[in-house]
């Protein structure tokens, strides 16, 4: 069935399987091997055979980016391809998400794999034949759109992984669940208020991890500044939590020539910003993990000679530890409120917890490290802590999780000068994507075969 806006060639490629990779595998020595070794050989062969379709899928999604909670075309494309593989498919999950289930013919555990689908309100500057020219609505305002964080690659990688695993179902000891998640970057249709949820958290709340319940979950993110095809990872805390900080300083309006007749919220705000710098530098134990408190916006006043009634500020709080996170919240509140009080003003401090820290299960990470080395042909490195955040964290709170990074910067470039994720010049060296497919598929089969071989 041809869906509106989805190239017929993409669907035909999925249905026809680019030369029937299952038949290719059956005619090779992989068919005579057993277990994880046979699966790896078949994965390598199929990933290479499917690479043209992988790139075509990625480019199609890249040309048609959609914001969080608006991924209508993308989710239709994903669902159509998954149905062509014969998988059980659910749509409309957490508004626009897609969940698919692949049941292997042999008994075994359940593995979940996750990809995010949403783009960003960024205008693409790269001169690519498949560059985005799309626009969309962000909080009611028309904006340019771009897959400036590589979610197009995540979706294409996981679709290709699903294709490979679906051809192996007769030899698959367990179940694989595919989560195609909306709104990882946040919703485009409402402002986070601490009440409405979205993305991974909403998927968990809707029960996607209850039936079937995964024994482990894996995720992957492309990253600039790392050589294309290199995989980096770290056990334990890997990415920071992300909390919105919103501050209103309430003063008393007066003429700027007689400031003593009122209460100046602008000078109080300046003092509060300076005071906030001491929350991390003087009140937080950073010997184990770093923390960040930053103010990003400050707005107040309408005229040069009027001291305003109030000033609004927004910022972010980042940490890697739940205990440190809560202490940061308390210290931020106390600092701002007491500084405001000292200036005769009042402060209203709102902290909205958005994403938890992403924590890789240490035992699972150690267990799967050889798999990552195979997938990346031994080009694997210990990753550094990332002060960015990811709502994969909500999945990894429910079951053991492993979240890794895949470098996508061309190897002949200066890594320090690569345009970062979220930048209009963000660029993906597509040669890395087949490594992502090998990683996601082999993490699945290695985990399933290891569990099946372990006496219960």
VENVENUR-V827759 format. One record per pair of residues at least 4 apart in sequence whose ideal C-beta (glycine too) atoms are under 6 Angstrom apart, sorted by the first residue. I is the first residue (numbers start at 0). J is the second residue. Records with the same first field share a line. If there is no record, write none. Layout:
BEGIN
I = J, J
END
This chain:
BEGIN
1 = 7
2 = 75, 79
4 = 72
5 = 76
11 = 15
12 = 17, 52
13 = 80, 83
14 = 83
16 = 20
17 = 48, 49, 52
20 = 45, 48, 166
21 = 166
23 = 44
24 = 29, 41, 44
25 = 30
29 = 37, 40, 41
32 = 36, 37
33 = 37
34 = 448
35 = 445, 448
38 = 444
39 = 441
42 = 46, 163, 437, 440, 441
45 = 49, 163
46 = 433, 436, 437
49 = 53, 159
50 = 433
53 = 155, 159, 432
54 = 429
56 = 155, 158
57 = 151, 152, 155
58 = 129
60 = 151, 154
61 = 129, 146, 151
62 = 129
63 = 72, 133
64 = 118, 131, 133, 144, 145, 146
65 = 69, 70, 73, 118
66 = 117, 135, 137, 187
67 = 117, 181, 182, 184, 185, 186, 187
68 = 94, 181, 182, 186, 187, 188
69 = 187
70 = 74, 95, 116, 117, 181
73 = 116
74 = 95, 97
77 = 97, 179
78 = 88, 90, 97
80 = 158
81 = 86, 88, 99
82 = 88
84 = 162, 165
86 = 99, 101
87 = 100
88 = 99
89 = 98
90 = 97
92 = 96, 98, 202
93 = 181, 201, 202
95 = 181
96 = 180, 181, 202
97 = 179
98 = 178, 207
99 = 177
100 = 176
101 = 164, 165, 175
102 = 174
103 = 168, 171, 172, 173
104 = 168, 169
105 = 172
107 = 172, 173, 447, 450, 451
108 = 173, 214, 450
109 = 174, 211, 213, 214
110 = 175, 215, 443, 446
111 = 176, 213, 216
112 = 157, 177, 217, 439
113 = 178, 218
114 = 153, 154, 157, 179
115 = 150, 153, 180, 183
116 = 150, 154, 179, 181
117 = 150, 181, 182, 183, 184
118 = 144, 146
119 = 147, 184
120 = 137, 142
121 = 145, 147, 423
122 = 143, 423
123 = 130, 131, 145
124 = 423, 424
125 = 130, 426
131 = 144, 145
133 = 144
134 = 141, 143
135 = 144
137 = 142, 187
146 = 150, 151
147 = 421, 425
148 = 420, 421
149 = 221
152 = 156, 221, 427, 432
156 = 432, 435, 436
159 = 436
160 = 436, 439, 440
161 = 165, 177
163 = 440
164 = 175
167 = 171
172 = 447, 451
173 = 447
174 = 211
175 = 443
176 = 211
180 = 198, 199
182 = 186, 197, 198
183 = 198, 390
186 = 197
189 = 195
191 = 351
193 = 351
196 = 200, 201
197 = 201
198 = 390
199 = 390, 393, 394
200 = 393
202 = 207
203 = 208, 393
208 = 397
213 = 398
215 = 363, 399, 446
216 = 394, 398, 400
217 = 401, 442
218 = 391, 402
219 = 403, 405, 435
220 = 404
221 = 405, 407
222 = 404
223 = 408, 417, 419, 420
224 = 408, 414, 417
225 = 229, 406
226 = 406, 410
227 = 406, 407, 409, 410, 428, 430, 431
228 = 431, 434
229 = 378, 406
230 = 371, 375, 379, 403, 405
231 = 380, 382, 404
232 = 382, 403
233 = 237, 381, 382
234 = 359, 361, 364
235 = 361
236 = 319, 356, 358
237 = 357, 359
238 = 357, 385, 387, 388, 389
239 = 317, 319, 356, 386, 388
240 = 318, 324, 354, 355, 356
241 = 353, 354, 388
242 = 316, 350, 352, 353
243 = 351, 353
244 = 314, 316, 350
245 = 313, 349
246 = 312, 335, 348
247 = 309, 311, 347
248 = 264, 267, 268, 310, 339, 344, 346
249 = 309, 344, 345
250 = 262, 263, 264, 344
251 = 261, 262
252 = 261, 307, 308
253 = 260, 261, 306
255 = 304, 306
258 = 263, 306
261 = 306
262 = 343, 344
263 = 306
264 = 268, 309, 310, 344
265 = 299, 310
267 = 339, 342, 344
268 = 310
270 = 338
271 = 335, 338
272 = 294
274 = 334, 338
275 = 292
277 = 281
278 = 282, 292, 330, 331, 334
279 = 283, 290, 292
282 = 330
283 = 290
285 = 289
288 = 319, 320
290 = 318, 327
291 = 317, 386
292 = 316
293 = 314, 315
294 = 312, 314
295 = 313, 314
296 = 313
297 = 312
298 = 311
299 = 307, 310
300 = 307
316 = 327
317 = 386
318 = 323, 324, 327
319 = 356
328 = 350
332 = 336, 348
333 = 337
335 = 346, 348
336 = 346
339 = 344, 345, 346
354 = 388, 390, 392
355 = 392
357 = 389, 391, 392, 402
359 = 364, 401
360 = 399, 400
363 = 399, 401
364 = 401
367 = 401, 442
370 = 441, 442, 445
371 = 379
372 = 377, 379
374 = 437, 438, 441
375 = 379, 434
382 = 404
391 = 402
394 = 400
395 = 400
405 = 431, 435
407 = 427, 428, 431
408 = 412, 414, 417
409 = 428
412 = 417
418 = 422, 424, 425
420 = 425
437 = 441
441 = 445
444 = 448
END
